[in-house]
Amino acid sequence: MRFTPASIALAVLLTTVSSAGLTQRPDAQISPLSIEWQQAGVAARQAGNYAAANDALETALAVDPRNRSAYIEMAEVARAQGLQGKAIRLYREALLLDPNDVNALVGQGEAMVEKGAIAKARENLAQAQSACKSDCAAVGKLAAAIQKGPPATVLSAKEGVTVVPKAPETETP
């Protein structure tokens, strides 16, 4: 009789712990609501509305943070805005979910080339080549981008700027 409260508490604990595992989704199954938001983000990006695309994709990731495709789409939006550093970070988030995602590897490599990090892009190329099982056109695209090199930056002087000389300071006694 003295063990009855302890055995009841242990039985309740085991029932709760074992039933918690039954309600979780498998890692490969993404929430349909997250996929809908992702598709809305893709449509907004293709229409050129990057703010709406970002909002929709962030909502998709808030609904299901395992949506690797949403990370890749957000990275594409960042690259379209000229934010290569942010794009590289977002591709890294996608690669944490699946280190062999060829699209994320190629996208991150292209962003690195645009930023000027050719050595890191070559590492991504090697990893993408080893991970690519079929349809390796994207890997060839990354190899061509590395061969071409980073985009040239154009520095231009402002024309028509007049410099007004500063009056010498005088000391007052």
N, C-alpha and C positions, 0 to 999 in steps of 0.2 A: 503494500500500500504506500510505502514511502516513495516509491519510484514513479508513481502514476503521473504527477504533475510534470516531472522531467521527461518522461516518455511521450506525453502528449505534446509538449513544447517541441521536442525533437521531431515528432511526426509532422507537425505543422510546418516546421522549418524545411524539412525535406520535400514536402509537397509543394511549397512555394518555390523553392529553388528549381525543382525539376520541371515545373510548369512554365517558368520564365523562359526556358530555352525553346519551348514549343511555339512561342508567339513571334520569334524573330524571323526576318526574311533572310534568305541566302544572299551572300555577297554579290552574286551575279545578277540578281533581280533588282532592277531600279524601279522606283516608284513611278507609276504612270503619270501622276501629276507633275513630277519633275521633268519627265520627257516632254509633256505638253508645253511647259514653260521654256524648255530648251528650244523647241521648235519655234516658239514665238520669238525667241532671241535670235535664232538663225534668220528668220524672215525680216526682223528689224535690221540686222547687220547687212543683209543683202539689199535692203532699201536705203542703206546709208545712214540710218538713224542709230548712231552708236550709243547714245544715252539710253534709249529704250532697250537696245540689245543688252547693254550691261545690266539694266534693272531686271529684265526677264531672266537672264542667265544667273544673276545672283539669287533670284527667287528660286530657280531650279536647284541651285546648290543648297539653299536653306531647307528646301523640302527633302532633298536626299543628297548628302555630301559625298556619296560614293559615285555620283554621276560623272564619270571621267570625260565623257563627250562634252559636257557643259564646261568643264575646265578648259578643254581644247578650244571650244568656241569663244570663250572669254579671252583666251590668249590671242585668237585671231582678231578679235575686236581691238585689243590693246596694240597689236602690230599695225592694224589699219590706222590707228591714231598716232603712230610713231612712238609708242611706249614699249620699246624692246625689252627693257629691264623687267617691267611688269609681266610681259608676255613670257619671258624666260621663267619667272617665278611660277606663273600659272601652269606652264608646261611641266615644271618640276612637280607640282601638286598632282597632275594627272599621272606622272611617272611613278609617284609614290603608291598609287593605286594599282598600276600595272607597269612594271619596269620594262616590259618588252613591247609596249605600244608603239608601233612604227610611226604612226601619225604624230604622236607627241614627240618622239625622238627627232623626226625630220623637222617639225615645226620649231622646236627648240633650237635645233642646229641652224635653221635659216635665220631665226632671230639673233643668234649669236654672230652669224656672219654679218648681219646688218649692223650689229653693235661693234664689230671689229674683232671679236674673239675667235679667230680662225682655228687656233689649236684646240679649243674646247669643241668647236663645231666638227672638227675631224674625229674627235673621240665619239661624238654622237653619231657620225657617219659610220664608224666601225661597229658601234653597237647596233645601229639600225640594220646594217648589212647582215650581221649575225642573227638578228631577230626576224628578218624578212623571210617569210615562207612562200608567199605568192604576191603578185601584183607589186613589184618593186619599182614602179615608175617614180614614186615619191622619193625613194633613195637616190635614184639617178638625178632627180631635180635638186636634191641637197648637194650631191657631188658637183653638179654644174654651178651651183651658187658658190660653193667653196672655191672652185676653179676660177670663177669670175672675181671673187674677192669682195671686200666691203665696198659699199657705194662711196664715191668720192664726195667729200664735203667741199662745198663752194664757199669760199670766203670772199666777200666783196666789201669794198669801202663805200661808205655812204657818200653819195655825190651831192654837191650843192650845200654842204654843211659849212657854215661860216663860224669861225672861232672868234669869239670876242675876247680880246686880251683883258685879263683881270687887272684892275687898277692896283698899283703897288700900295701896300699898307703903310701908313705913316704913323709914327709914334706921336702921341700927344703928351706934352710935358705936364 
